[in-house]
């Protein structure tokens, strides 16, 4: 079911400033930017081998990323996302193991993916995301869509 770590979500205050750092200081290339209205964020994507970096800037003070930045003013790692070939079954497995689901049903996230999160209080402090391409027919990982 879980295929690999798809991406690390990193909360940032200023997307342009941090994209500049990743490009100039680290030599990475920003592959894509988009706004995800449902999560009230702007995002930028970088590939690092098989894992992706997802920079997240809030577009609204009530967004989950804005709330994270209130508690963590310097930003930082917000979540770990696991690519899966069956997000519904992954949620069922996590719930059966006693994890608290933030989302019982997947919803549309960035990069044309279905996503759902587990509450960090039930995952030893790590906000955990499951993701899968919206057009997934049951095979493959969501990683190639970044």
C-alpha positions in Angstrom: 0.0 0.0 0.0 2.6 2.7 1.0 5.1 2.9 -1.8 7.5 5.5 -0.6 7.9 8.9 1.0 6.3 11.2 -1.5 7.2 14.5 -0.1 8.0 16.6 2.9 5.7 19.6 3.5 7.6 22.6 4.8 5.8 25.7 6.1 7.2 29.0 5.1 6.3 32.7 5.7 7.5 33.9 2.3 7.4 31.5 -0.6 9.4 33.6 -3.0 12.2 34.1 -0.5 12.4 30.4 0.3 12.2 29.3 -3.4 15.2 31.7 -4.0 17.1 29.9 -1.2 16.4 26.4 -2.6 17.4 27.5 -6.1 20.5 29.7 -5.3 21.9 28.1 -2.2 21.0 24.5 -2.8 21.0 24.5 -6.6 17.6 22.9 -6.9 15.0 23.9 -9.6 11.4 24.9 -8.7 9.4 22.6 -10.9 5.9 24.0 -10.3 3.9 26.5 -8.2 0.2 26.5 -7.6 -2.4 27.7 -5.2 -4.6 25.2 -3.3 -7.7 27.2 -2.4 -9.1 24.4 -0.3 -6.1 24.5 2.1 -5.5 28.3 1.8 -1.9 27.9 0.6 0.4 28.7 -2.2 2.9 25.8 -2.9 6.2 25.3 -4.7 7.6 21.9 -5.6 11.2 20.6 -5.8 12.5 17.1 -6.6 15.4 15.7 -4.6 15.9 12.2 -6.0 12.7 10.3 -5.5 11.5 12.5 -2.7 9.8 15.9 -3.2 9.9 19.1 -1.2 6.6 21.0 -0.9 7.0 24.5 0.3 3.7 25.9 1.8 2.9 29.6 2.3 -0.5 30.5 3.9 -2.9 32.7 1.9 -5.2 33.2 4.8 -4.6 33.7 8.6 -7.0 30.8 9.3 -5.2 28.2 7.1 -3.5 25.2 8.9 -0.1 26.5 7.7 -0.7 30.0 9.2 -1.6 28.3 12.5 1.5 26.2 12.3 3.6 29.3 11.7 2.0 31.0 14.8 3.5 28.2 16.9 6.7 27.9 14.8 7.6 31.4 13.7 10.7 30.2 11.7 8.6 27.7 9.8 9.9 24.1 9.4 8.8 20.7 8.5 5.0 20.6 8.7 4.2 17.0 7.5 5.5 13.8 6.0 3.5 12.5 3.0 3.5 8.8 2.1 2.5 7.9 -1.5 0.1 5.0 -1.6 -1.7 3.1 -4.3 -4.9 2.8 -2.2 -5.6 5.8 0.0 -9.0 4.5 1.3 -7.5 1.3 2.5 -4.6 3.2 4.0 -7.0 5.3 6.0 -8.9 2.2 7.1 -5.7 0.5 8.2 -4.6 3.6 10.2 -8.0 3.9 11.9 -8.0 0.2 12.8 -4.6 0.7 14.4 -6.0 3.5 16.6 -4.9 6.6 14.7 -7.1 9.6 14.7 -8.1 10.6 11.2 -8.2 14.3 10.5 -9.9 13.4 7.2 -12.0 10.3 7.0 -12.4 10.8 3.2 -9.6 11.9 0.9 -9.9 15.3 -0.8 -8.2 17.1 -3.6 -4.8 18.5 -2.7 -1.9 19.9 -4.7 -0.5 18.4 -7.8 -3.8 16.7 -8.9 -3.7 14.3 -5.9 -6.1 12.9 -3.4 -4.9 13.5 0.1 -5.9 12.8 3.8 -4.1 13.4 7.1 -3.7 11.6 10.4 -3.6 13.7 13.6 -0.1 14.1 15.1 -1.4 13.3 18.6 -2.0 9.7 17.4 1.2 9.4 15.2 3.9 10.3 17.8 4.0 13.9 17.0 4.3 13.7 13.2 1.5 15.1 11.0 1.1 12.3 8.5 -0.4 12.6 5.0 -1.4 9.9 2.6 -1.5 10.9 -1.1 -2.4 9.3 -4.4 -3.0 10.6 -7.9 -6.6 11.4 -8.5 -6.6 9.3 -11.7 -4.9 6.3 -9.9 -6.3 3.0 -11.2 -4.9 1.1 -8.2 -1.3 0.9 -9.3 1.7 3.2 -9.0 2.7 5.9 -6.7 1.8 9.5 -6.7 5.4 10.7 -6.8 5.6 11.1 -10.6 2.9 13.8 -10.6 5.1 16.4 -8.9 
